[in-house]
Structure formats: structure tokens, C-alpha cells
Amino acid sequence: MLISSAYAQTAPAAAAGGGDLMSSLGGMLPLVLMFVVLYFIMIRPQMKKQKEHRAMIEALAKGDEVATAGGVLGKVTRINESTLHVEIAEGVEVQVQRSAVSQVLPKGTIK
């Protein structure tokens, strides 16, 4: 008896057919809109920032004054493929990865 009543309850919904497709699309619309808003608010600006950081790292040259992610300030003395040699004090030179550079400072910032 239970099986026949279960089929009887779903029979009108199955007969409607096309209305079911429209209601499922209408239910997905808020999710799609939330993803679009998330893309323009969070993902796209972050990708733009990464692109700018990559360009800044590629443009580094000898003599540039930089700040690292760890807060160390110094002047670039040598550049290798993946690392930089940064002079943080007179006669004191450290080797850091290129990706550790967070910003290039204006000339004359470090005395």
C-alpha cells in the first residue's frame, strides 16, 4: 500500500514536466549571481594584484631599494635567476628569494 500512495503523490509533478525545469533554473539563479559577485569582488582584484607583483619582481634591477615580506629593508646588489643579494647594512649582505620582495622603495629611502 505504501508504494502505490508514493507514486500517486509524484504523479501530478511528473505530469507538469516543463514547469519543473523552470523552477530548477530559478533556484540556481541566486547561486550563479553570488558566484559572479564573488568573482568581481574577490577573485579578479587578487589576480590583478598578483600580475602587478610579478611585473615588479621581473623589473628589479641592481641598486633598487626594496622591502621584503619579513620587513627587512635593503639595496639590491646582485640579481640571480631566483634570488637577490640585498645589502641591509654596510658590508652585510643577505640572500633572499625574489618572491620575498614586497615592494620597491623610492630611491634615497634607505640612508
C-alpha positions as CSV (number, residue, x, y, z in Angstrom):
1,M,0.0,0.0,0.0
2,L,2.8,2.5,0.8
3,I,4.4,2.2,-2.7
4,S,1.2,2.9,-4.6
5,S,0.5,6.0,-2.5
6,A,4.0,7.3,-3.0
7,Y,3.7,7.0,-6.8
8,A,0.3,8.7,-6.6
9,Q,1.9,11.8,-4.8
10,T,4.6,12.3,-7.5
11,A,2.2,11.7,-10.5
12,P,1.0,15.4,-10.8
13,A,4.5,16.7,-10.6
14,A,5.7,14.4,-13.3
15,A,2.8,15.4,-15.5
16,A,3.7,19.1,-15.3
17,G,7.1,18.4,-17.0
18,G,8.2,21.9,-18.3
19,G,7.5,23.7,-15.1
20,D,10.0,21.6,-13.2
21,L,12.8,22.8,-15.5
22,M,12.0,26.5,-15.0
23,S,11.8,26.1,-11.2
24,S,15.2,24.4,-11.1
25,L,16.7,27.2,-13.2
26,G,15.1,29.8,-10.9
27,G,16.5,28.1,-7.9
28,M,20.0,28.1,-9.3
29,L,19.9,31.8,-10.3
30,P,20.9,33.1,-6.8
31,L,23.9,30.8,-6.8
32,V,25.1,32.0,-10.2
33,L,24.6,35.6,-9.1
34,M,26.6,35.0,-5.9
35,F,29.5,33.5,-7.9
36,V,29.5,36.4,-10.4
37,V,29.6,38.9,-7.5
38,L,32.3,36.9,-5.7
39,Y,34.4,36.9,-8.9
40,F,34.3,40.7,-9.4
41,I,34.8,41.5,-5.7
42,M,37.5,39.0,-4.7
43,I,39.0,36.9,-7.4
44,R,39.6,39.4,-10.2
45,P,41.3,42.1,-8.0
46,Q,43.5,39.4,-6.4
47,M,44.6,38.2,-9.9
48,K,45.3,41.8,-10.9
49,K,47.4,42.3,-7.8
50,Q,49.4,39.1,-8.5
51,K,50.1,40.2,-12.0
52,E,51.4,43.6,-10.8
53,H,53.6,41.9,-8.2
54,R,55.1,39.6,-10.8
55,A,55.8,42.5,-13.1
56,M,57.5,44.4,-10.2
57,I,59.7,41.4,-9.4
58,E,60.7,41.0,-13.0
59,A,61.7,44.7,-13.2
60,L,64.0,44.6,-10.2
61,A,67.5,46.0,-11.0
62,K,70.8,46.4,-9.2
63,G,70.7,49.4,-6.9
64,D,66.9,49.3,-6.2
65,E,65.9,49.7,-2.6
66,V,63.4,47.1,-1.5
67,A,61.4,45.9,1.4
68,T,60.9,42.2,2.0
69,A,57.9,40.4,3.3
70,G,59.8,39.9,6.6
71,G,60.3,43.7,7.0
72,V,63.9,43.8,6.0
73,L,65.0,47.0,4.1
74,G,68.0,47.0,1.8
75,K,69.6,47.7,-1.5
76,V,69.8,45.1,-4.2
77,T,73.5,44.4,-5.0
78,R,73.3,41.2,-7.2
79,I,70.5,39.5,-9.1
80,N,70.3,35.8,-9.9
81,E,67.5,33.9,-11.6
82,S,65.5,33.2,-8.5
83,T,67.3,35.1,-5.7
84,L,68.6,38.5,-4.9
85,H,71.5,39.7,-2.8
86,V,70.4,42.6,-0.6
87,E,72.7,44.8,1.4
88,I,71.0,45.5,4.7
89,A,73.9,47.4,6.3
90,E,77.4,48.4,5.2
91,G,79.2,45.1,4.5
92,V,76.2,42.9,5.5
93,E,74.6,41.2,2.6
94,V,71.7,38.6,2.7
95,Q,70.3,36.4,0.0
96,V,66.5,36.4,-0.4
97,Q,64.1,34.9,-2.9
98,R,62.7,37.2,-5.5
99,S,59.2,36.5,-4.3
100,A,60.0,37.7,-0.8
101,V,60.2,41.3,-2.1
102,S,57.0,43.0,-1.1
103,Q,57.7,46.5,-2.6
104,V,60.3,48.6,-4.3
105,L,61.0,51.8,-2.3
106,P,61.8,55.2,-3.8
107,K,65.5,56.0,-4.3
108,G,67.1,57.5,-1.2
109,T,64.6,56.0,1.3
110,I,67.4,54.0,3.0
111,K,70.2,56.0,4.4
